[in-house]
Amino acid sequence: MTGSSYEEAVRGIRERGVEWDIDPTLDRIRDLTDILGSPQRAYPVIHVTGTNGKTSTARMIDALLRERGLRVGMFTSPELHTMRERIGVDGQPVSEERFAEIYDDVLPFAELIDAKHDVKVSFFEMLTAMAFSAFSDTPVDVAVIEVGMGGVWDATNVADGAVAVITPIGLDHTEVLGDTVEAIAGEKAGIIKAGSIAILAQQPVEAAEVLIRRATEVGATVAREGIEFGVLQRELAVGGQVTRLQGLRGVYDDVVLPMFGDYQASNAACALAAVEAFASGRATGEPTGEDARRDPDQLDPELVRAAFLKAPSPGRLEVVRTGPTVLVDAAHNQAGMAATAAAVTEEFGFTRLVGILAVMADKDVAGLLEELEPVLDELIVTRNSSQRSMSAQDLAEVAVDMFGEDRVHLVPRLDDAIDQAIGLADEAGEFAGAGVLITGSVTTAGDARLLLRAPEGSA
């Protein structure tokens, strides 16, 4: 019997339901990982959750760890283009052949668990088990695991992170996680485990209180952005920014980030603190080489600078075309869009900015539009390739109320919307400083990158 093809593996996973249909239990994933031999316990884990910045922070952590010579597995979601992007080793998505092999390895065990429970192993549970197994088989020195949604009931939470990173918390997925910041923080606090080190990005006060209380209850150590670590200085630069970062064990000067926005500098500070915490807390032998000549809790500044310079951030305020400048951004909630709008205003100085918006129907559309209205001259509303996408007509009705009829254009297809937006920007003239911002969801960003032939995102 021949193994599955990549397409068959993807189809088999999708037949297990939709990713956003959450059943709040860890029973199936626990049973599945138990029968697989608990692969998530074969390596130390850095666990990452939060409302915004999870994937960017995970990528920076991955880059720092790999620069230290470690073999790193990384699990993120959702993907920009292909499902295999979610499972990465050594900074690259697994190949189609390897993805299919992992699926075939896990499938018989998943079917055993299917027979045991009333509800089958879900889409996300299957992918999580596949990632854990792939990292065990490789094997990796450390795994960077991004939570899918929340924390307490997320399938990834069968792993116990040595370091738990919590990026800024805001309102999102309120139908599942709760409709207050405190409730959402309570869900995300679930990844903080006994004896771990919790790296907390700057948080709303009500979220910080919940997170610190959880850390105290389980005996975790807490490090907070703005107190124990943070961004000391940042300056705009061509293609990004130059920062001075305070880590847990030292200051790192002249750190170049090839990405835009003060929120990315904060993500970098969290990533740096997480890797410092991991380096000081893990027991995997004596340090060697340059690390042996330094304070073991202080990373080599040259290593830090090299790692951040290589850290990828596809789909996060990414320039995918010039003449006019076209930006693609995955912001999908109000807090994320506020950060995007601030970064665009600060770092690009467009004299005319045309927006393209395609969002999921279950999102706070009014909140997204509220953040975009002050920075956009015109808005084109459309839809993306997801079945969850709000129709362009419904989005237009909400947008007109906020932008006015003259500033809103309804274009049902994203490819046509991009053509029209570039045309509107070009009307200002080649050197007039006009630009295009395509945003609203990760799916929108991925679709736009594909249409504009941007390089496929790395793991």
BELSULKA-V169214 format. One record per pair of residues at least 24 apart in sequence whose C-alpha atoms are under 7 Angstrom apart, sorted by the first residue. I is the first residue (numbers start at 1). J is the second residue. If there is no record, write none. Layout:
<<I & J> <I & J>>
//
This chain:
<<3 & 104> <4 & 100> <4 & 104> <5 & 100> <6 & 96> <6 & 97> <6 & 99> <6 & 100> <9 & 100> <9 & 103> <13 & 123> <13 & 126> <14 & 123> <16 & 122> <16 & 123> <17 & 122> <17 & 123> <18 & 123> <19 & 123> <19 & 124> <24 & 153> <25 & 153> <26 & 153> <26 & 155> <28 & 113> <28 & 121> <29 & 125> <29 & 155> <30 & 158> <31 & 113> <32 & 109> <32 & 110> <32 & 113> <33 & 129> <35 & 109> <39 & 132> <39 & 133> <39 & 136> <40 & 132> <40 & 159> <41 & 159> <42 & 136> <43 & 140> <43 & 141> <43 & 142> <43 & 143> <44 & 142> <44 & 143> <44 & 161> <44 & 162> <45 & 142> <45 & 143> <45 & 144> <45 & 145> <45 & 160> <45 & 161> <45 & 162> <45 & 163> <46 & 143> <46 & 144> <46 & 145> <46 & 161> <46 & 162> <46 & 163> <46 & 164> <47 & 144> <47 & 145> <47 & 146> <47 & 161> <47 & 163> <47 & 164> <47 & 165> <48 & 145> <48 & 146> <48 & 147> <48 & 164> <48 & 165> <48 & 166> <49 & 146> <49 & 147> <49 & 151> <49 & 165> <49 & 166> <49 & 167> <49 & 188> <50 & 166> <50 & 167> <50 & 168> <50 & 169> <50 & 188> <51 & 167> <51 & 168> <51 & 169> <51 & 170> <51 & 172> <52 & 167> <52 & 168> <52 & 169> <52 & 336> <53 & 167> <53 & 267> <54 & 146> <54 & 167> <55 & 146> <56 & 313> <57 & 267> <57 & 268> <57 & 271> <58 & 144> <58 & 146> <59 & 311> <59 & 312> <60 & 268> <60 & 271> <60 & 308> <60 & 311> <61 & 271> <61 & 275> <62 & 144> <63 & 307> <63 & 308> <63 & 311> <64 & 304> <64 & 307> <65 & 275> <67 & 303> <67 & 307> <70 & 141> <71 & 140> <71 & 141> <71 & 142> <72 & 140> <72 & 141> <72 & 142> <72 & 143> <73 & 135> <73 & 140> <73 & 142> <73 & 143> <73 & 144> <74 & 143> <74 & 144> <74 & 145> <75 & 131> <75 & 144> <75 & 145> <75 & 146> <76 & 145> <76 & 146> <77 & 148> <80 & 442> <80 & 443> <80 & 446> <80 & 457> <81 & 446> <85 & 458> <85 & 459> <86 & 459> <87 & 131> <88 & 459> <91 & 458> <91 & 459> <92 & 458> <92 & 459> <93 & 458> <93 & 459> <102 & 130> <102 & 134> <103 & 130> <106 & 130> <125 & 155> <128 & 155> <128 & 156> <150 & 177> <150 & 187> <150 & 188> <151 & 187> <151 & 188> <151 & 189> <151 & 190> <151 & 191> <152 & 187> <152 & 188> <152 & 190> <152 & 191> <157 & 191> <160 & 193> <161 & 193> <161 & 196> <162 & 196> <162 & 197> <163 & 196> <163 & 197> <163 & 198> <163 & 274> <163 & 278> <164 & 191> <164 & 192> <164 & 196> <164 & 197> <164 & 198> <164 & 199> <165 & 198> <165 & 199> <165 & 200> <165 & 274> <166 & 199> <166 & 200> <166 & 201> <167 & 200> <167 & 201> <168 & 201> <168 & 202> <168 & 203> <169 & 203> <169 & 207> <170 & 335> <172 & 333> <181 & 206> <181 & 207> <182 & 206> <182 & 207> <182 & 210> <185 & 210> <185 & 211> <186 & 210> <189 & 214> <193 & 218> <193 & 220> <194 & 218> <194 & 219> <194 & 220> <195 & 219> <195 & 220> <196 & 220> <196 & 221> <197 & 221> <197 & 222> <197 & 277> <198 & 222> <198 & 223> <199 & 223> <199 & 224> <199 & 270> <199 & 273> <199 & 274> <200 & 224> <200 & 225> <201 & 225> <201 & 270> <202 & 226> <229 & 269> <229 & 273> <230 & 266> <230 & 269> <231 & 265> <231 & 266> <231 & 269> <236 & 347> <245 & 269> <247 & 272> <247 & 273> <248 & 273> <248 & 276> <249 & 297> <249 & 298> <250 & 298> <252 & 301> <255 & 305> <256 & 305> <256 & 308> <256 & 309> <257 & 308> <257 & 309> <258 & 309> <260 & 317> <260 & 343> <261 & 343> <263 & 339> <314 & 457> <315 & 445> <315 & 446> <320 & 454> <323 & 430> <324 & 422> <324 & 425> <324 & 426> <324 & 434> <324 & 435> <325 & 435> <325 & 436> <326 & 435> <326 & 436> <326 & 437> <327 & 436> <327 & 437> <327 & 438> <328 & 437> <328 & 438> <328 & 439> <328 & 445> <329 & 438> <329 & 439> <329 & 445> <330 & 439> <330 & 440> <330 & 441> <330 & 442> <330 & 445> <331 & 439> <331 & 440> <331 & 441> <332 & 440> <332 & 441> <333 & 363> <333 & 364> <333 & 368> <334 & 367> <334 & 368> <334 & 371> <337 & 368> <337 & 371> <338 & 371> <341 & 371> <341 & 372> <341 & 375> <350 & 433> <350 & 434> <350 & 435> <351 & 432> <351 & 433> <351 & 434> <352 & 377> <352 & 433> <352 & 434> <352 & 435> <353 & 377> <353 & 378> <353 & 434> <353 & 435> <353 & 436> <354 & 378> <354 & 379> <354 & 421> <354 & 425> <354 & 435> <354 & 436> <354 & 437> <355 & 379> <355 & 380> <355 & 436> <355 & 437> <355 & 438> <356 & 380> <356 & 381> <356 & 417> <356 & 437> <356 & 438> <356 & 439> <357 & 381> <357 & 382> <357 & 438> <357 & 439> <357 & 440> <358 & 382> <358 & 383> <358 & 384> <358 & 439> <358 & 440> <358 & 444> <359 & 383> <359 & 389> <359 & 390> <359 & 440> <359 & 441> <360 & 388> <360 & 389> <360 & 390> <361 & 388> <361 & 389> <361 & 390> <369 & 399> <373 & 403> <377 & 407> <378 & 407> <378 & 408> <379 & 407> <379 & 408> <379 & 409> <380 & 408> <380 & 409> <380 & 410> <380 & 411> <380 & 417> <381 & 409> <381 & 410> <381 & 411> <382 & 410> <382 & 411> <382 & 412> <382 & 413> <382 & 414> <382 & 417> <383 & 412> <383 & 413> <383 & 414> <384 & 414> <384 & 443> <384 & 444> <384 & 447> <386 & 443> <415 & 451>>
//
